[in-house]
Amino acid sequence: VERCFNKLKNARRVATRYDKTAESFLGFVDITSIRLWIRYLST
């Protein structure tokens, strides 16, 4: 779990939390998680 959070924090937008609403922030976390998962599957 900690490794996942560290990888998510590499996305600057997640680490600095530019989004104003929680819904927008969680949406970007979802998108970033999907990108990490696809990258993991392709290796």
Steps between C-alpha positions, in 0.01 A plus 500: 500500500780742587666438165176584325474830688859585413433436132185711517697784657728502195209657318550864592130582488422235762791596725418871504122453489417780255139389471245696701240228555542152643314355202746652254799388709373141527431493128861589428618238750291244310649604166853485638435158656370365170808629319726328755304176470520500120872571516539208744303265271704591194832402660 
